[in-house]
């Protein structure tokens, strides 16, 4: 996800609304709290569970850039979501990500050309109709009819 999402563009859209350091407690880094919010969306995680994951799951710590010395609590996570909702940024961010993926410019290689593997992956994420797949252990015969490939030996015959 670090490659597929246009993080800088999203940060620029949120920055005017995000609290500045000054009176009271210093706000968490915008990039980190945005990544926390995205992890919640990717995995459908509640605020209390996300709070626990930030302490317990090293991959989440690495992705969000949050270290154990300064972990946002569930109230902070909730307040960030409220900030996005209050200013109508949820739909704006969704559209930005959707447009970025649709453009096929998810990642460029060192020569500046688009990496076709990533381009394919980006387009696959946007497919509106999922690919139809047969149930496991089924295949099609020459006429296209499903064929069951499970072994149907009588019980007790070894």
N, C-alpha and C positions, 0 to 999 in steps of 0.2 A: 504494500500500500504506500510505502514511502516513495515509490516511483510513479505510481499511477495517479496520484492526487496532486494538483497544482498548489502546493502548500503556500508559496509566497503570495499568490493571487488571493487565496482565502484569507491570509493574515491581513493583507491590505484592506480587504472589505470589512473586517471586524475591528481593526485598530482604532478607527475614530470613536467607537462606542465603548472600548475596553477601558477600565479605570486606569488612571495614571498613578504613579507613586506620589505620595504626598502625606496627607493626614491619615492616621490609622495604619493598619497593617499593609505592607507592600504586596501588591498583587502578584500572583504566580506568572511565570513567563507565558505570554500569549501562545506561542508555538506549542508549548507543553500541554497547556490546558485544552487547546483545540485538538491535539492528538488524543488526549484522554476522552474527549467527547466523541471523537470518531471511533475509537475502540469500542465505546459503549454502543454506538450505532451498528458497527460491523457484527458484534456478537450478541446484541440485545441484552445488555447487562444493566442491572439496576445501579443506582448510586451507591448503596452500601456495599454491593458486591464489587463494584469498581474500586471503591476505597480499599477493600481487602486485597484485590488483585494487585494494586500498586505496591503493596507491602510484600506479597507472596510470590508473584510471577515475574521472574527476571526478564523475560522477553517483553512484557508490557512496560517494565521500567526502561528498558533499552529503547523501545519504540517511542515512548513518550518523552524520554529525556529527563524523567523525574528520578531523583535519588532518594534514598531512605531518610536523608536529613531534612527534607522539606516536601512532604507528601500532602496534596490537597485532601481535605476531608470531604465527606459526602455533601455537606452543606455548600462548600465551595464549588463542587461539581454541579450541584443543583442550581446555584446562582448563575453559573456560566450558561447553562441551558436556558434559564429564564432571560438572561441578557440577549441571547440569540433570538428567542421567541418574541420578546418585547419589541425589538427593533426590526422584526421581519426578516432576519438574516438566514433562517433555516432554509427557506425556499431559494434565496439568492445563492447560498453556498451549494445547494443541490444542483441548481442550474449551471453553476460554474464548473462543477465536477463533471456533470453530464456533457456539457459542451467540450470540455477538455478531452474526455474519452472519445467523443464522436469525431473530434478533429484528427485522431490517429497520431497525435504528437506526444504520446505518453512518455517516451524516452528516446533520446538520440544517442548514437554511439559517438566515439571520439572523432570521427570524420565528419560529423554533422548530418549524416544520413539517418533516416528513421530505421530503427531496428524492426524488421518485419515480424519477428516473434512477439514483441511487445505490441506492435500495431494490431496483429491478429488478436491478441489477448484483450486489448481495449475494445475492439469491435465485438468480440464475443460477449463481453460484459453488457453491451448495449442491445444485444439481440432481444427482441420483444417476445419471440416465440421460442421456448426452449426446445432443444432437440428431443425428438421422441426416441426413446430407447426401450428395447424389449426388456422383459423381466430377465433376471439372471438365469443362466443356463438355458436360454432359448436362442434359436437361430432361425433363419428362413430357408425353406427349401427352394427348388428351382422355380416354383410358381409364386414365391413370395409368401407362402403360408408359414406361420410359426411352427417350429418343430421343437419338441422338448428333448433336451440332450441328457436329462438325468437318467441314470441307470435304473431301470425298472425291474430288476431281478426279483423273483419270488423270495419272500422272507424265509430264512433258514436254509437257503441253498448255497451259502458260502460266500 
